[in-house]
Structures are given as C-alpha cells and as structure tokens.
C-alpha cells in the first residue's frame, strides 16, 4: 500500500483524511507546527501524532509515494520545497478526494452557509435507510465515528464543498476540484474577503462551480436566494436544474413541525434556514433513491451537526446554545432562528469577531443589523487573536457603528467575558454563543454548570 505524508496534518479535514487512509491500509505520516483539539486527541488515538511540532525537510524522502498538502502550510514550507525538489506527486486534499472518487457518483454540497448542516442531514437520512456512502464532512455528527470515510465499494460519495482555496500552491476553490455529478448551492453571501475582494468576484466562484458539474449532471439550488437564482438562470451548462424553497411549517410550544403529505412531522432542529436546508437535503436524497416518507421518518430524529445551533443545555427554563456562525449571513440566520422559535425567552447573543473577513475594516459594515433581534447583544474580540496585527485599527467605536448598536457591549478578554456572563440572572433566558473560534478558550462547560445550577 502507498506511503503518504501529510504536510499540515492537524487541519480539521486533513487529520480526518489521514485517519481514514490509515484505516484502509495506507502508511501515513504527517507534520504540522500547531495542532489543536479535537485533531490532537484523534491523531494520538490513531498513532498519527508527529514526534515533534514543526517542519523538517528530512521528513520527505523518495520512499514517500505522494504528499497531501494542507492550506495551513506556506508556499515556502521546507517539506513542500523538498517534495517539489525530488519530484513527488503533491495533492491538495480536494485533488486527492477526486482522485479516489472519480469512478463514484460525486454529490457536492456548496454554499456560503448551510453546507455542513445539509451534508449532515443527507448522511443521517442515508444511514437510517441503510445506504452506505463515502463522505467528507466539515463537523462531527452523532452516529458517525469520523468526518471523512473512504472505501472501494461504495457507489456514492457525499462531499461538503468549500469555496476557499485548495492549497498554498493551488489558489483555486476546493469545490471546483470535485467535478460533481450532483451539486447543491444553498446560498451565496460574500465571505473570505482576504481572498475574494468583492461580492461579484466571490459569486463568480459559484458560477465556476456550476460549470464543473459533469454534462448530464444535476444542480439543486435554493430559489429563494436571489444571487443563487440569478447565476443559475444565466448558466447554460448541459445539466438538469432542480430548485427548492422554504417548506410549510408551524411552531408550537417552541417546537417546529414541518407540514407533509404524511401529516405534521416534529423536528429537533429549528430556524427557517434549517428548514430550507432540510428541503435541499430532501431533494438530494430523492435523487439517491430515498422516498419522501422515508426521508421525513428519518429527519425527525436529526438533532444537528456539532456547533450548528447545538443545544448544550435546556431545562425548559434556560437554554445554552453553541453555534458556528462566523459571517454576517450566518449570524443573521442563527439569531433569527432562536428569536423566532423561543419567542417568550430573553435572548443573550455573544458573537466573536474571529475571522480575517470579520476583522477587516472594509468588510465589518456588512454586520449592520445582524444582532437586532437579540435582547442583549455582546461582541467579543480576543485581543490575543493573531489576526489582529499592528496595522489593524479596529476599535469599539468602529464595531458599534458597524453593528448599528449604540449601547453594544464589547469585551476583549475571555476572563472578563466569562465573569460577565456568570453575573447574569438566568431566568427564562437563552444564551447563544456564536463563533468559529473558541472565545479565547473560555470554558463552555463551566458556563453550562453555572446556568444549570441556578447561577
């Protein structure tokens, strides 16, 4: 079996891919200069943790058959330079996923928001209906040991398709690599400003994504998103186009029911954006042979992917919810989902400005109005965040103006944030924590303990 070396093995998908390849017989090594949880524990569990952190050209030799290169590495990485020097095959992880799945039916889920949730819904339903598939998923999902699973025997592979760059030596979006047989676009909202300098440039990547769908393939798209609808209708590819919209639903006692021909189906998820995601997942599952009644019976037990409006604590009086929102559109969707579902609850929203885009002075105005449906909005910005360099002049006045909230509470220290949150009187309250980071390593478990013990 082949010998493969991962440059930047600690990445969220990279470490999962390394584990998957080891399980099916590859000899796997890897390196990285930083490895965080949960990658660290998973790599240790599978005996794939590097002997030491850092890069070493001596890790690369002619016994290695090929290298998989992660985006965290730089173009002048010494291991990368050595691999190039001795002529090894170098793949980005999406290139490699395509290589091993080119004889399968590739279902690629794309969009600025919702792709993890939709991919998770599809996998949950397929598993419940005994349909085995390969997959590449961006978050942990109950009932699935790994976030990447590859095999020789499965006919389908479900791929969460990211529009971000493939690798430091391949600056094309990942989802262009997969050449989807079936694709989905959930929505388009400008993101990754450090790479895509304008909304038009960003949207163009999704047009290119449609162009990569194989002739005779299928595109499922969210018709209610005007940008998506526009680029789909303009596209002249030889593909079948299937649209979806928000399904009929009702909210009863803080619980959502979806209206179907089988009757009202109770759901564990909530929020209009998640109902839209569900409808997209239903369309994909139908293309894979799942009947609607089987879909609804399965989706009723779906509780969501990790950190996607994940209810950490709920005692019917107070809620603690963790969410991965890290852009204006995702923030708006998550806040509205909570406010529309828990209508009789005092809602505290804590949002961490964490990504390059969020901290960019030319982009931050996109956040205007995103926290308007909170009773108490709080913005956290970690002063230890390395994305805040000496040239970034962002300050509290700029942040307040960007969000359009004069009395916005802004906290820049994780200890201060924790102290402030535990000082609150939690009575019929929902605390919604939203970030793609970790709030400066603030302990969510300690916060949960405080809320669950009545302050």
C-alpha positions in Angstrom: 0.0 0.0 0.0 1.1 3.6 -0.7 3.2 5.7 1.7 1.6 9.2 2.1 2.9 12.2 4.0 0.6 15.0 5.2 2.0 18.5 5.3 -0.3 20.2 7.8 -1.9 17.1 9.3 -3.6 19.0 12.1 -6.3 20.6 9.9 -10.0 19.7 10.5 -10.3 17.7 7.3 -6.6 16.9 6.9 -6.4 14.9 10.2 -9.7 13.1 9.4 -8.4 12.2 5.9 -5.2 10.9 7.4 -7.1 8.7 9.8 -9.4 7.4 7.0 -6.4 6.5 4.8 -4.7 4.7 7.7 -7.9 2.7 8.3 -7.9 1.4 4.7 -4.3 0.4 4.6 -2.2 3.4 3.7 1.1 4.1 5.5 0.6 7.6 6.9 3.0 10.1 8.3 2.5 13.8 8.9 3.7 17.1 10.3 2.4 20.4 11.5 3.6 23.4 13.5 0.4 23.6 15.6 -2.3 21.0 16.4 -5.4 21.8 18.4 -8.3 19.8 19.7 -10.1 17.8 18.5 -7.4 17.0 15.9 -4.8 16.4 18.6 -6.7 13.7 20.5 -7.8 12.0 17.3 -4.3 11.8 15.9 -3.0 10.5 19.2 -5.7 7.8 19.3 -4.7 6.6 15.9 -1.0 6.9 16.5 -0.6 9.6 13.9 0.7 12.4 16.0 4.1 13.8 14.8 7.1 13.1 17.1 7.6 16.9 17.3 5.9 20.0 16.1 7.4 21.9 13.2 8.6 21.4 9.7 11.6 19.3 8.7 12.8 18.6 5.2 14.2 15.3 6.4 10.6 14.1 6.7 10.5 14.0 2.9 12.3 11.2 1.0 11.9 9.0 -2.1 10.2 6.3 0.0 7.1 8.5 0.1 4.7 7.9 -2.9 2.9 11.2 -2.6 2.2 14.2 -0.4 -1.1 15.8 0.6 -0.7 19.5 1.2 -2.9 21.5 3.6 -3.8 25.2 3.3 -2.1 26.0 6.6 1.3 25.4 5.2 3.1 28.2 3.3 4.4 28.1 -0.2 8.0 28.2 1.1 7.4 25.3 3.6 10.7 23.3 3.7 8.9 20.0 3.4 7.0 21.2 0.4 10.2 22.5 -1.2 11.9 19.2 -0.7 8.9 17.3 -2.1 9.0 19.5 -5.2 12.7 19.1 -5.5 12.7 15.3 -5.6 9.6 15.2 -7.9 7.0 13.7 -5.6 3.3 13.9 -6.6 1.7 16.7 -4.4 -2.1 16.8 -4.0 -4.3 19.3 -2.2 -6.9 17.3 -0.2 -9.7 18.1 -2.7 -7.5 16.9 -5.6 -6.9 13.7 -3.7 -10.6 13.2 -2.9 -11.4 13.5 -6.6 -8.6 11.1 -7.5 -10.0 8.3 -5.2 -13.7 9.0 -6.1 -13.5 9.6 -9.9 -15.4 6.3 -10.5 -18.1 7.1 -8.0 -21.1 9.4 -8.1 -19.9 12.6 -6.5 -22.5 14.7 -4.6 -21.1 18.1 -3.7 -22.8 20.4 -1.3 -21.8 24.0 -1.7 -22.9 27.4 -0.4 -21.8 30.3 1.8 -23.9 28.9 4.6 -25.7 25.6 5.4 -23.4 23.2 3.6 -22.4 21.4 6.8 -26.0 21.1 8.0 -27.3 19.9 4.6 -24.4 17.3 4.3 -25.1 16.1 7.8 -28.9 15.8 7.1 -28.2 13.7 4.0 -25.8 11.4 5.8 -28.2 11.0 8.7 -31.0 10.0 6.4 -28.9 7.7 4.2 -27.6 5.9 7.3 -31.1 5.4 8.6 -32.1 3.9 5.3 -29.1 1.6 5.2 -27.5 3.3 2.2 -23.7 3.2 2.7 -21.7 6.1 1.2 -18.3 7.6 1.4 -18.2 11.2 2.7 -16.2 14.3 3.5 -17.9 16.4 6.3 -16.8 19.6 8.0 -18.1 18.8 11.5 -18.7 15.9 13.9 -22.1 14.2 13.5 -23.8 11.9 16.0 -23.7 8.3 14.8 -20.6 8.8 12.7 -17.2 8.0 14.1 -15.3 10.0 11.6 -15.8 13.1 9.5 -14.1 11.5 6.4 -14.8 8.0 5.3 -13.4 6.4 2.1 -13.8 2.9 0.6 -13.5 0.9 -2.6 -17.0 -0.5 -2.6 -19.5 2.4 -2.1 -21.2 3.9 -5.1 -21.8 7.4 -3.8 -19.6 10.0 -2.1 -21.1 13.0 -0.3 -18.7 15.9 -0.1 -19.1 19.2 1.7 -17.7 21.6 -0.9 -15.8 24.5 0.3 -15.2 27.6 -1.8 -12.0 28.5 -0.1 -8.6 27.9 -1.7 -7.2 24.4 -2.3 -3.6 24.8 -1.1 -0.8 27.3 -1.0 0.3 26.3 -4.4 -3.2 25.9 -5.9 -5.3 29.0 -5.3 -8.5 27.7 -6.9 -11.6 27.0 -4.8 -11.8 23.4 -3.4 -15.2 22.7 -4.8 -14.0 23.2 -8.4 -11.9 20.1 -8.0 -14.6 17.6 -7.4 -16.4 17.7 -10.8 -19.7 16.9 -9.3 -22.3 14.6 -10.7 -24.9 16.1 -8.4 -24.3 19.5 -6.8 -26.3 21.8 -4.4 -25.9 25.5 -3.8 -27.6 26.7 -0.6 -26.9 30.4 -0.7 -24.3 33.0 -1.6 -23.2 35.8 0.7 -19.9 37.5 0.4 -17.2 35.9 2.6 -13.4 35.3 2.7 -12.7 39.0 1.8 -8.9 38.3 2.1 -9.2 36.1 -1.0 -12.3 37.3 -2.9 -12.1 41.1 -2.9 -15.6 41.9 -3.9 -19.1 40.3 -3.8 -19.0 39.8 -7.6 -15.7 38.0 -7.5 -17.0 35.8 -4.7 -20.2 35.0 -6.6 -18.2 34.2 -9.7 -16.7 31.2 -7.9 -20.1 29.6 -7.7 -20.7 30.2 -11.4 -17.5 28.3 -12.0 -18.7 25.6 -9.6 -21.8 25.1 -11.8 -19.5 24.9 -14.8 -17.6 22.0 -13.3 -20.7 19.8 -13.0 -20.4 16.9 -15.5 -22.6 17.0 -18.6 -25.9 15.5 -17.8 -25.5 16.1 -14.1 -27.9 17.7 -11.7 -27.8 21.1 -9.8 -30.1 21.5 -6.8 -30.4 25.2 -5.8 -32.1 27.5 -3.3 -34.5 29.5 -5.4 -35.2 32.0 -2.6 -31.6 33.2 -2.7 -31.7 35.9 -5.4 -27.9 35.7 -6.1 -28.1 31.9 -6.5 -31.2 32.1 -8.7 -29.5 34.7 -10.9 -26.3 32.8 -11.6 -28.3 29.5 -12.1 -30.6 31.0 -14.7 -27.7 32.6 -16.6 -25.8 29.3 -16.7 -26.0 27.4 -19.9 -24.4 24.1 -18.9 -25.9 20.8 -20.1 -27.3 19.9 -16.7 -30.7 19.4 -15.0 -31.7 22.1 -12.6 -34.0 21.5 -9.6 -35.0 24.3 -7.2 -36.2 24.2 -3.6 -37.8 26.7 -1.3 -38.8 27.0 2.4 -41.3 24.2 3.2 -44.5 24.8 5.0 -44.1 24.6 8.8 -45.6 25.7 12.1 -44.2 26.4 15.6 -46.0 25.0 18.6 -44.7 25.4 22.1 -41.2 26.3 20.9 -41.1 23.2 18.6 -41.1 23.2 14.8 -43.4 20.9 12.8 -43.0 20.5 9.1 -46.2 20.0 7.1 -46.1 17.0 4.8 -48.5 14.7 2.9 -47.8 12.2 5.8 -49.0 14.8 8.3 -47.1 17.2 10.6 -43.6 15.9 11.4 -41.9 17.2 14.6 -38.3 18.3 14.2 -35.4 18.6 16.6 -33.8 21.4 14.6 -35.2 24.9 14.4 -34.9 28.1 12.3 -36.1 28.9 8.8 -32.6 28.5 7.4 -32.5 24.9 8.8 -35.9 24.2 7.2 -34.6 25.4 3.9 -31.5 23.2 4.4 -33.8 20.3 5.1 -35.7 20.9 1.8 -32.4 20.9 -0.1 -31.3 17.7 1.7 -34.7 16.1 0.7 -34.2 16.9 -2.9 -30.7 15.3 -2.9 -31.9 12.2 -1.0 -34.7 11.8 -3.6 -32.1 11.7 -6.3 -30.3 9.0 -4.4 -33.5 6.8 -4.2 -34.9 7.8 -0.8 -38.7 8.2 -0.9 -40.2 11.2 0.9 -41.9 9.3 3.6 -38.6 7.6 4.5 -36.9 10.9 4.4 -39.3 12.5 6.8 -39.3 9.5 9.2 -35.5 9.7 9.3 -35.1 13.5 9.5 -37.3 13.8 12.6 -34.5 12.3 14.7 -31.8 14.6 13.3 -30.5 16.9 16.0 -27.9 18.8 14.1 -24.2 18.8 13.4 -21.7 19.8 16.1 -21.8 23.6 16.8 -24.7 24.2 14.4 -27.3 25.7 16.7 -26.3 22.9 19.1 -28.3 22.9 22.3 -25.7 22.4 25.0 -28.2 22.8 27.9 -32.0 23.0 28.1 -34.0 22.7 31.3 -37.2 24.2 29.8 -36.4 27.5 31.6 -32.9 28.3 30.4 -31.0 27.4 27.2 -27.4 27.4 26.3 -26.8 27.1 22.5 -23.4 26.9 20.7 -23.2 27.9 17.1 -20.5 28.2 14.4 -21.8 31.4 12.9 -18.8 33.4 11.6 -20.1 35.7 8.9 -23.0 38.2 8.6 -25.4 35.9 6.8 -24.8 33.1 9.2 -25.1 35.4 12.2 -28.4 36.7 11.0 -29.8 33.2 10.3 -28.8 31.9 13.7 -30.1 34.9 15.7 -33.4 34.9 13.8 -33.7 31.1 14.2 -33.5 31.5 18.0 -35.7 34.6 18.3 -38.4 33.2 16.1 -38.5 29.8 17.9 -38.1 30.9 21.5 -40.4 33.9 21.4 -41.1 34.2 25.1 -37.4 34.0 26.1 -34.9 36.7 27.0 -32.1 36.2 24.4 -28.4 37.0 25.1 -26.3 36.8 22.0 -22.5 36.6 22.2 -20.7 36.9 18.9 -16.9 36.6 18.4 -15.3 38.6 15.6 -12.7 36.0 14.8 -12.1 35.6 11.0 -9.9 37.7 8.7 -13.0 39.0 7.0 -14.8 39.9 10.2 -11.8 41.9 11.4 -11.4 43.7 8.1 -12.3 47.4 8.2 -13.7 47.2 4.6 -16.0 44.3 5.5 -17.2 44.8 9.0 -20.0 47.2 7.9 -21.7 44.0 6.5 -22.7 43.2 10.1 -25.1 46.1 10.3 -28.4 44.9 11.8 -27.3 41.3 12.3 -27.8 41.4 16.1 -31.0 43.5 16.1 -33.2 40.5 17.2 -31.2 40.0 20.4 -32.4 41.3 23.7 -28.8 41.7 24.9 -26.1 41.7 22.1 -22.5 41.2 23.1 -19.5 41.2 20.8 -16.3 39.5 21.8 -13.0 40.3 20.2 -10.0 38.4 21.5 -7.1 40.8 21.8 -4.7 37.8 21.6 -6.1 36.9 18.2 -3.1 36.9 15.8 -5.3 38.1 13.0 -5.3 41.4 14.9 -1.9 42.8 13.8 -0.4 46.2 14.5 -1.9 47.6 11.3 -5.5 46.8 12.3 -7.1 49.9 13.7 -10.4 48.3 14.6 -11.8 49.7 17.9 -15.0 49.7 19.9 -16.4 52.8 18.1 -16.0 51.1 14.7 -17.5 47.9 16.0 -20.6 49.6 17.5 -21.1 51.6 14.3 -20.7 48.5 12.1 -23.4 46.6 14.0 -25.6 49.7 14.2 -26.0 49.4 18.0 -25.0 52.4 20.2 -25.0 50.6 23.5 -23.3 47.4 22.2 -21.4 45.6 24.9 -17.9 44.8 23.6 -15.5 42.6 25.6 -11.9 41.8 24.6 -10.8 39.4 27.3 -12.1 35.8 27.8 -11.9 36.0 31.6 -13.9 39.3 31.5 -16.4 37.6 29.2 -16.8 34.6 31.5 -17.2 36.8 34.6 -19.8 39.0 32.8 -21.8 36.0 31.7 -21.9 34.3 35.1 -23.0 37.6 36.6 -26.3 37.4 34.7 -29.6 36.4 36.3 -30.7 33.4 34.2 -34.4 33.2 34.4 -36.3 32.2 31.2 -33.1 33.0 29.3 -31.4 31.8 26.2 -27.6 32.3 25.9 -26.5 32.0 22.3 -22.7 31.7 21.8 -21.6 32.2 18.1 -18.1 31.8 16.8 -15.8 29.8 14.6 -13.2 30.3 17.3 -13.4 29.4 21.0 -13.9 32.7 22.8 -10.3 32.8 23.9 -10.6 29.3 25.3 -13.4 30.3 27.6 -14.8 27.1 29.3 -18.3 26.4 27.9 -18.6 23.5 30.4 -18.1 25.8 33.3 -20.7 28.2 31.9 -23.1 25.3 31.4 -22.5 24.2 35.1 -23.3 27.8 36.3 -26.5 28.0 34.3 -27.7 24.5 35.2 -27.1 25.1 38.9 -29.3 28.2 39.0 -26.5 30.6 39.0 
